[in-house]
Amino acid sequence: MADNALMPQTRAMTPEQYVQDKAAGSGSSFYYAFLFLPPPRRAAITAFYAFCREIDDVVDEVSDPGVAATKLAWWQNEVAEAYAGKTTPRHPVLAALMPHVAPYDIRQEQLQAVIEGCRMDLTQTRYLDFPGLAHYCHLVAGVVGEVASSIFGRTDDNTLAYARKLGLALQLTNIIRDVGDDARRGRVYLPVNELQAHGVKVKDILDRRYSPEFTALMTAQAERAQRCYDEALALLPEADRRSQKPGLMMANIYRTLLGEIEAGGFQVLHQRISLTPLRKLWIAMRTNWRGR
């Protein structure tokens, strides 16, 4: 595959404009938390988030697994060469991200871990138990939490444990929200042994079949996610509570979403439940005012 096939059509757009459009266009809750950061940190987290979105899009938007694997390999090589200083980054996302690598201690192995986590989606569509799922969540979300906490302004190493646990909580919420969307791609992230324990078959998920057993299964998933949020907040050192407010904004937005899903009886097989942009902004603003 030619390198230019992997490059976006930027129409003379600067790397900074590209990552801003990528972050804003995703509609993600993360974007609303970024708005409250000082410009240098906002530029760094926007570039990093755009990198994560770019990698995730390879898996979600490329239907041929072989082509997707080739694209991920290209990204692995591009990241390695950028850190080695061998070439000027060819992709606008890396061009925007690399200036922030040294100031915010963003390590190559962290970017490679995100790529590796997305690569797992090409080869693994089931997880036998929660420890296996938790490993995947660490790569695609826990590591993201580590990087984000550094960009936000981590001063206490204990904040890393908070960031990893919060990343897990956010990813578990994503999994609960996206059960139906993932099933349409042939993926079921709910642990197989927990499906079995609740009497739910994988085919029930793929066929979008609701049942009392499915509701009980999803209730257990939501309870686990809520525990992770509580554990994450308990791990956050007081010294970093102010700097880590963007993470607290994301936690509050996602917990509100999780509450909506729970209140609606986990009707996630046929639809993707979401909060309105205005509501996300309000939650972020309220968290900024209250500091928690």
C-alpha positions in Angstrom: 0.0 0.0 0.0 1.4 3.4 -1.0 2.1 5.8 1.9 -0.1 8.5 0.2 -3.0 6.2 0.6 -2.7 6.6 4.3 -2.6 10.4 4.3 -5.7 12.5 4.8 -6.7 15.1 2.3 -6.0 18.3 4.4 -6.5 20.9 1.7 -3.6 23.1 2.9 -4.9 22.7 6.5 -2.3 23.1 9.2 -1.6 20.2 11.6 -3.1 22.2 14.4 -6.3 22.8 12.4 -6.5 19.2 11.4 -6.3 17.9 15.0 -8.8 20.6 16.2 -11.3 19.5 13.5 -10.7 15.8 14.4 -11.4 16.4 18.1 -14.3 18.7 17.6 -15.9 16.6 14.9 -15.9 13.4 16.9 -18.6 14.7 19.2 -16.8 13.1 22.1 -17.4 14.1 25.7 -13.6 14.5 26.0 -13.7 17.6 23.8 -15.8 19.5 26.4 -13.3 18.8 29.1 -10.5 20.2 26.9 -12.1 23.6 26.6 -11.2 24.6 30.2 -7.5 24.0 29.8 -4.9 26.7 29.2 -3.9 26.9 25.5 -0.6 24.9 25.6 -2.2 22.0 27.5 -5.3 22.2 25.4 -3.2 22.0 22.2 -1.3 19.0 23.6 -4.4 17.0 24.7 -6.2 17.9 21.4 -3.3 16.5 19.4 -3.1 13.4 21.5 -6.8 12.8 21.4 -6.8 13.2 17.6 -4.0 10.6 17.4 -6.2 8.1 19.4 -9.2 8.8 17.2 -7.1 8.3 14.1 -5.9 4.9 15.2 -9.3 3.9 16.4 -10.8 4.9 13.0 -8.5 2.5 11.3 -10.2 -0.4 13.0 -13.8 1.0 12.9 -13.8 2.3 9.3 -11.6 -0.1 7.4 -13.7 -3.2 6.5 -10.7 -5.4 5.3 -8.7 -6.6 8.3 -5.6 -7.0 6.2 -5.7 -3.4 5.0 -6.4 -2.3 8.6 -3.4 -4.3 9.9 -1.2 -2.7 7.2 -2.3 0.8 8.2 -1.6 0.1 11.9 1.8 -1.2 11.0 2.4 2.0 9.1 1.4 4.0 12.2 3.8 1.9 14.4 6.6 2.6 12.0 5.7 6.3 11.7 5.7 6.7 15.5 9.0 4.9 15.9 10.6 7.1 13.2 9.2 10.3 14.7 10.7 9.5 18.1 14.0 8.5 16.5 14.1 11.8 14.7 14.7 10.1 11.4 12.0 11.9 9.4 9.6 14.8 9.8 6.2 13.4 10.6 4.2 12.9 7.4 0.8 12.7 9.1 -0.7 16.0 10.4 -1.7 14.3 13.7 1.9 13.4 14.5 3.2 16.7 13.2 0.8 18.4 15.7 1.6 15.9 18.6 5.4 15.7 18.5 6.2 19.2 19.7 4.3 18.3 23.0 6.1 15.0 23.6 9.0 16.3 25.6 7.2 19.0 27.6 4.5 16.6 28.8 6.6 13.4 28.9 4.6 11.5 26.3 6.6 8.3 25.7 6.8 6.2 22.5 5.7 3.1 24.3 2.5 4.8 25.3 1.5 5.6 21.7 2.6 2.1 20.7 0.3 0.6 23.4 -2.7 2.5 22.0 -1.9 1.1 18.5 -1.5 -2.4 20.0 -4.8 -2.2 21.8 -6.6 -1.3 18.5 -4.8 -4.1 16.8 -6.4 -6.5 19.2 -9.8 -5.5 17.7 -8.6 -7.1 14.4 -7.9 -10.5 15.9 -10.0 -10.8 19.0 -13.8 -10.3 19.1 -14.5 -12.1 22.4 -13.0 -12.0 25.9 -13.3 -15.0 28.1 -13.2 -13.2 31.4 -12.8 -9.8 33.0 -9.0 -9.9 33.5 -8.6 -10.4 29.7 -11.0 -7.5 29.0 -9.2 -5.4 31.6 -5.9 -5.8 29.8 -7.5 -4.6 26.5 -9.0 -1.7 28.4 -5.6 -0.7 29.8 -4.1 -0.5 26.4 -6.9 1.6 24.8 -8.0 3.6 27.8 -5.7 3.2 30.9 -2.6 4.3 28.9 -4.7 7.2 27.5 -5.4 8.2 31.1 -1.7 8.1 31.9 -0.9 10.5 29.1 -3.8 12.7 29.8 -2.9 13.1 33.4 0.6 14.2 32.4 -0.7 16.8 30.0 -3.2 18.1 32.6 -0.4 18.6 35.1 0.4 15.6 37.3 2.6 16.3 40.3 2.1 13.1 42.4 3.0 9.7 41.0 0.0 8.3 42.8 -2.2 10.1 40.3 -1.2 7.5 37.7 -3.2 4.8 39.6 -6.2 7.2 39.5 -5.7 7.8 35.8 -5.6 4.1 34.9 -8.6 3.3 37.0 -10.6 6.2 35.5 -9.6 5.1 32.1 -11.0 1.6 32.9 -14.2 3.1 34.2 -14.7 5.2 31.0 -14.0 2.3 28.7 -16.4 0.0 30.6 -19.0 2.8 30.1 -18.2 2.9 26.4 -18.6 -0.9 26.2 -22.0 -0.8 27.9 -23.2 2.1 25.6 -21.9 0.4 22.5 -23.1 -3.2 22.9 -25.4 -2.9 19.9 -22.9 -1.0 17.7 -20.1 -3.5 18.5 -22.4 -6.5 17.9 -23.1 -5.1 14.4 -19.3 -5.4 13.8 -19.3 -8.9 15.2 -17.7 -7.9 18.5 -18.9 -8.7 22.0 -16.8 -7.2 24.7 -18.9 -8.5 27.6 -16.9 -11.3 29.2 -18.0 -14.7 28.0 -18.0 -16.3 31.4 -20.3 -13.6 32.7 -22.7 -14.1 29.8 -22.8 -17.7 30.7 -23.3 -17.0 34.4 -26.4 -14.9 33.5 -27.8 -17.3 30.9 -27.2 -14.9 28.0 -25.8 -16.4 24.7 -23.5 -14.5 22.4 -26.1 -15.0 19.7 -28.6 -13.2 21.8 -26.4 -10.1 21.7 -25.7 -10.4 18.0 -29.5 -10.8 17.3 -30.3 -7.8 19.6 -32.5 -9.9 21.8 -33.6 -8.3 25.1 -34.5 -10.4 28.1 -34.5 -10.3 31.9 -31.2 -12.2 31.8 -29.7 -9.5 29.6 -30.9 -6.8 31.9 -29.3 -8.6 34.9 -26.1 -9.0 33.0 -25.9 -5.3 32.1 -26.8 -4.3 35.6 -23.7 -6.2 36.8 -21.6 -4.5 34.2 -22.9 -1.1 35.3 -22.2 -1.8 38.9 -18.7 -2.7 38.1 -18.2 0.5 36.2 -19.6 2.5 39.0 -17.2 0.9 41.5 -14.4 1.8 39.2 -15.4 5.4 39.2 -15.6 5.4 43.0 -12.2 3.7 43.3 -10.6 6.1 40.8 -11.8 9.2 42.7 -10.6 7.7 46.0 -7.1 7.3 44.4 -6.8 10.9 43.3 -4.3 12.7 45.5 -5.6 16.0 46.9 -2.5 17.8 45.5 -3.5 17.0 41.9 -7.3 17.4 42.3 -7.3 20.9 40.8 -5.0 20.1 37.8 -6.9 16.9 37.0 -10.3 18.7 36.7 -10.6 17.7 33.0 -10.6 14.1 34.0 -13.2 14.7 36.7 -15.3 16.4 34.0 -15.1 13.3 31.9 -16.0 11.1 34.8 -19.1 13.2 35.6 -20.2 13.3 32.0 -19.8 9.5 31.6 -21.4 8.7 34.9 -24.4 10.8 33.9 -24.5 8.8 30.6 -24.3 5.5 32.5 -27.1 6.6 34.8 -29.3 7.4 31.7 -28.6 4.0 30.3 -29.4 2.3 33.6 -32.6 4.3 34.1 -33.7 3.4 30.6 -33.4 -0.4 31.3 -30.2 -0.9 29.2 -31.9 -0.5 25.8 -28.5 -0.5 24.1 -28.9 -3.3 21.5 -30.8 -1.3 19.0 -29.6 2.3 19.7 -26.6 4.3 20.9 -27.7 6.4 23.8 -25.9 9.7 24.2 -26.1 13.1 26.0 -26.7 16.3 24.1 -23.7 18.6 23.5 -25.4 21.3 25.7 -25.8 18.8 28.6 -22.1 17.7 28.3 -21.0 21.3 28.3 -23.2 22.1 31.4 -21.7 19.1 33.3 -18.2 20.2 32.4 -18.9 23.8 33.5 -20.5 22.6 36.8 -17.5 20.4 37.5 -15.2 23.3 36.8 -17.0 25.5 39.3 -17.3 22.9 42.0 -13.9 21.3 41.5 -15.2 17.8 41.7 
